[in-house]
């Protein structure tokens, strides 16, 4: 019988071979480790499908996890059996947590103004520019942070464009740079250039992480300006996959903390998060729905339509039709 460490190691190796995201690797390995521990307490005579069903039911009933979390656990186990053990599951009929259908919320324009006024830059995070890019371009929180210098296309469009590489689903897309972000973005590139030049002078062995195996094909690319981050971190770190000392970009946690602090300062605590700014972009945009779909990086028009809300203020109601402005019946 394989040990838990052996199983998790095989899953990790397979995920890296398939170039899946580090967050996916961590999530899948975590669930598979929990599943391994759970299986030690069930009958060895159960089939793989029965063990998976029992595990998912336990998550839904005893641990009362959210439907999205249970779906992630199920996806991890499907990956384990199909890609690693090469014994795909056939008929898993587990009790599944019910996924509620929530209305996608969006702050009003006035609330976005209040948030922007409360956002403060720090020594490590240019939060004002990042918030404006999230709201002005409809980006996911990680997308501006993963921009490289070569992805800023000043010659394209009216004010330039940003090329978002390998976004959700592995799809590239372009978004226009908002006019108000042009000067701050140029200033940020100047700041990034200072960091890059310091590395060139003082830590020539330190480069940036490279996607897929481009670092092997182009060994010097990791040290070139065009591949450098637009939003570099202040310090070097160790790449969890290669083990090398690298310069990484600002972490998602930094912008999340900045937005949370600004929201609380503006009296909007619990209402606005970085991803909610993407919702606000979609709701406030004047673009036709198909153009909006492409800008958001959606595959299906139905996904985009979920961000659009009817103008409730213009809706009539029978009570006002019945009464005049003084509350008397007409």
N, C-alpha and C positions, 0 to 999 in steps of 0.2 A: 504493500500500500504506500502510495506517495505521501510524503509529509506535506503539511500546509505550506511551508516555505517553498517547497519544490513546485507545488501547483501554482502558487502566486508568482513565482519566478518565471514559469513557463508562460503564464498569461501576460506578464509584463514584457517579456521578449517578443511575443507575438504582436502585441499592441505597438511596440516600437518598430517592428518590421513593417507594419501597415501604416505607420506615420500618423497614428491617432494623437489627439491632443493630450498634453500632460494631465489636464484635469480629468479627462476620460480615463486615462491610465490609473490615476489615484482612486477614482470612484469605483471602477470595475474591480480593481484589486482588493479594495476594502470590502465590497459586497461578497466577493468570492471567498475571502478569508472568513467572514461571518457565516457564510453558508457551509464551509468546511467544518467549522466548530459545531454548527447546528446538526450536521449529519452524524456526528459522533454520538449523539444522543437518541438517534432513531434506529429502527430495526434495519439490519443489513440486508434483509430480504426484500426491501422495497425497491421498485424500479427507479430509475433516474427521474422519470416524470412524476412519480408519487412523492419522491423526496422534494422536488422543486415545488410541487403543489402544497405540501405540508409547510415548507418554509415560507411561501408567499401568504398562506392563510395565517400563519403565526404573526407575520408582519402586520397584516390587516386587522386581526382580531385582538391579539394580546398586546402588541406594541402600538396599535392604532396610528400607524404612519399615514402620511398623506398619499393620495393616489399617484402623484408625480414621483414620489420617492419609491413607491412599490414598483412602478413601471421601470425606474432606473435599475432596481435590483433584478427584475426579470430580464431586462436587456443584458445585464452582466452575465447572468446564468446562461442565457441563450448563446452568448459569445463564447463562454467557457466550453459548452458542449459541442458547438458547431466548429469553432475555429481552432480550439486547443486540443480537446479530447477527440475531435472528429467523430462524434456520435450525436448528431443533431436530435434535439427533443422533438417528439411527434405530436402528442396531444396532451397539453397541460391545461387542466380544467380547474384552476384554483379559484377560491373566493377572492375577488379583486376589490380593492378599495374603490368606492365610487368617486369619480372625479367631478367636482362641482363645476358648473359653467359660470364663471365670474365675468361680470362686465369689465372690460378694460377701462381703467380710470385714467383721466388726464387732468392735470391742473389747468386752471384758467390762465389766460395771458397775463392777467394782473398778478397771479401767484408766481408765475415764472419771473416777472419783473422783480418781485420782492425777493425771490431766491437769488437772482443775479446780483442784486444790490448787497446781499449779505455774504456772498462768497468772498473768501479771502485767500490770496496766494500765501504759500509758505516757502521756506527755504528749499524744500524738496519737491513741491508740487505747484505748477502754474495752474491753479484750480480754475481761475476765471476763464482762461482760454479753453480748457478742457470742457467746462460746463457749456460754453458757447458752441463748441463743436458737437457735443452730444445733442443739444437742442436744435442747433442750426443745420445739422446734417443728418439727424435721425440715426446716429451711430449707436451700436451696442457699446457697453462700457469699456470693453477691451480694445475696440477697434482704433480709436485715436492713439492709444498707448503703443500699439504695435506698428505704427507708421514708421517707415524708414525715409531717409532724405530723398531717395530716388522716387518715392511714391507721391511727392508733392509736385504736381505738374502745373507750373506757373503759366506756361504758354497755352494751356487748354481752357476754352470757355471764356467767360467775361472776366472773372477774377481768379481763374485757376481752378484746378480740380484735385481731389485726393483719390488716389487709387488704393482701395482696400483689398489687400491680398489675403486669400485663404480665410475668408469670413465664414460664418456659420454654414455648414454644409459644404465647405471647401470651395465656395463660389467667390470669385473676384467681382468687384463692382466699383463704379466711380460715383462720386458725389461732388457737387460744386462747392467751392469754398465761399462761405458767406462774406459779403463785403466788409463787415465789421471785424472779421477775423484775419484779414490780409496782413495788416500791420503787426498785430500781436504774434501771428504765426511766423512772420519774417524775423521778429525779435527772438522768438523761441529757437529758430534755426541758428541765429547768431550765438545764442547761449549754448546750444548743442555743439556748435563748431569749437567753442572754447574747451568743452569737455573732451571732444575728440582729439584736439591738438595736444591737450595735456597727456592723454593716453599715448599718443604718438611719441611724445618727448620723454615720458617717465615710465611707461608700462607697455613697451612695444610688443610684449608677448600676450597682452590682453586684447581680445577682439570681442565682437558681438556674436550671439548665437546665430546660426544659419539654418534656414528651412531645409528639411529633407537631407540630402547628401551633397548639397551645393558646396559645403565647406571642404569636402574631399575633392570635388571636381575643380573648384577654384580656391586654392588654399589661402590666397592673399585677400579674397573678398571680405573676410571678416574684419579686416583692418582698414578697409577703404571708406572714405567719407560717404559715398553714395549709399552704402549699406548700413550706415550708422543710424541710431534711433533719433527720431525727432524729439522724443521725450526721454532722454537717458536718465537712469538712476544716478544718484550722487556717488555711490560707492560700487566697487566691484563685488562679485559674489561667485559662488561655485555653481556651475551648471549641473543640475541634478542628474542629467543623462550622461554627459560626457565626463563629468568630474573636473573639467577645466575651469580656470579662473576667467570670468568673462565680465563684460559690461552689459547689464540687462536694462530693460526699460523700466519706467516707474510702474509700480504694482497697482493692480486694481483697487486694493485696500486703501491706497492713498486718496484716490478721488472719491471713493465711497465715504471715507471719514470726512472729507472736506464738504461734500454735499450734505451729509447728516448734520454736521455742525452748523452750516448755513441755514438749513431747513429749521432747525431748532431756534436759531437766532431770529428768523423771520416769522416764528409762530406757525411753521408748517411741518413740525416734527411728525414723522410717521406718514406723511402724505406724499413727499417727493423723495425719490431715490434716483440714482443715475439712469436706471432703465426706464423710469417713469418719464424722464425727459425725452426719451425716444417715442413714448406714447404721445407726449405733448406735440412733438414735431409732426407725427402722423395726423393727429386730430386738427392741428392748427394750419396745416399745409393747404395751399391753394391749388396744388397740382391735381390733374386728372388722376383717377384711381389707378390706371394702368402705369402711368409714369411714376406714381407714388410707390407702386409695387416694386418697380425696378430700383428705385432709390433706396428702398428699405431692404432690398435683397430677398424678397419673398418669392417663393415658387408659385404659390397659388393665390389667385385674386381674392378668394374667400378669407385668407389670412389677413390681407390688407383691409378688407371691408370691416373686419372686427374692430378696427381702430376708429372707424368713422361713426359718429353719433348723429341722430336726427336733431334738428334745432328745436329743442323742447320749448324754448321761450316763445316761439311762434305758434305753437300748437294751441288750438282753441279748447275750451272745455264747456260742458253743458251748464255748469253752475253760473259762469259769467254770462252765458247767453240768456239764462233765466232771470238774472238780477241786473239792475242798472248800477251805475257807479256809486249810488248811495245805499246799495244793499236792498232796494225795494224790488218787488217782483214787477216785471215788465208786462 
